[in-house]
Amino acid sequence: MGEPRIHFAIVCASFSCPRLLNQAYTADQLERQLAANTRNFFANPQNFRYESGTFYMSSILSWFEADFGGSQDEQLKSITPYLPDRTSQQAAASGAGRISYLKYNWSLNDQKTARSERR
């Protein structure tokens, strides 16, 4: 589709999936909605963390690597604007660090599961 942020709008209801937006995607709001969902996704430590020079990222970015640019450098640069803090943004923009993909949790994302995962 030429739009990698679509991966943060499509959800499968598993615990590691992006959040389900509580409104319809519309043409006039699409840019704002995709940007907000992408920022929200990377703000969740279950989906993204930057620690000691390593980017711990959701497996979504591995599975759809070509959509985010293919190479590690391109992938990091494509997500830079959506990362939760300046330190991770600067590291990603410079391509510094290594990538490790997080294990995907396919458990059903219901309120009971979400509560037990937080404990």
N, C-alpha and C positions, 0 to 999 in steps of 0.2 A: 504493500500500500504506500510505501515511501514515507511512512509516519511511524517511527519506532514507539512513540508514546501510546500507541493503540494497545500495546501490551499491558499498560497500566489501567486501561479502561475495560478490557475484556476480563471477565472473572469466571471462575469455575466453582466457586463456593468452598474451596479448600482453605485451610488455615493460612497458607503462605501466599495465597492469591492477593492481588490488589483489592482495595475496598470496593464495595458496590456503591456507586454513586446513588444518592437518594433522589435523583431527578433525571429526567430524560436528557440525553445528549441532543443538542440542537445546533443548527448551522451557525446561528449568530453568537452562541456561547461556547462553541467547540474548542477554540484556542484556550480560553480561560479554564474550561473544564479539564482538558487534557493536561495543562500545566499544573493545575491544582492537584489532580490525582497523582501525577508523577512526583511532585514534591512530597505529597503525603506518603507515597510508597517508600521513598528513600529516607524519610524521617523516622520510619519504623526500624528499630535496631534488629528486628527479626529479618529484615530485607536488605539492610545496608549498615555497615560499620566501617570506619577507617581507624585502624589501630596499629601503631608501630610500623608504619610504612606499608601495611597491607590493606587492600580494599576487600572487605568481605561482602559479597554481593549475591543477590538472589540468583538462583539457577536460571531464571527467566532470561537473564542477560547472556548466559552460556548457550541456552537452547536457540535463541534468536540472535546470536552474535552478529551475523551479517546485517541484520536490520539496524544495529547500533554502530556499524562501521567496519566490522570485521577484525581489525587489529586491536590490540590492547590499547594503544595510544588513541585511536579513533573512538573506541568504545568509551574510554574515560572522558574524552573531550565532549562526546555527545551527551553525557549525563551531568557534566559539571554544573550547569545552571540550576539543577534540581537537587543538588546535594544539600544536606541540612546545616552545614557550618562552613565557615571560611577556610579552616584548615584542610578539610577534605576537598573543597572546591579548588584551592590552590594546588594541592598535590595532584588532583585529577587533571587540571588544566596543563600542568607541566609533564604529565605522563609518568610521574615519579611513583615508584612502588610496584607492588605485585598484586595480582588478583587471585582471590580464593573464592570459589562459589559455595554458598551455603546449601546445606541439605534442605530439600523442599519438603514441607509438611503437607501431605495430601489428606490429612484428617479433615472431616467435614467441619466447616467453620460455622458452628451454631453457638448460641450464647453459653450453653453448658460447657462446650469444648473450650471456648475462648476463656472462660473463667478458670477452668482447671489448668490451662496452659500458663496463665499468669502467676499461679501459685508456686 
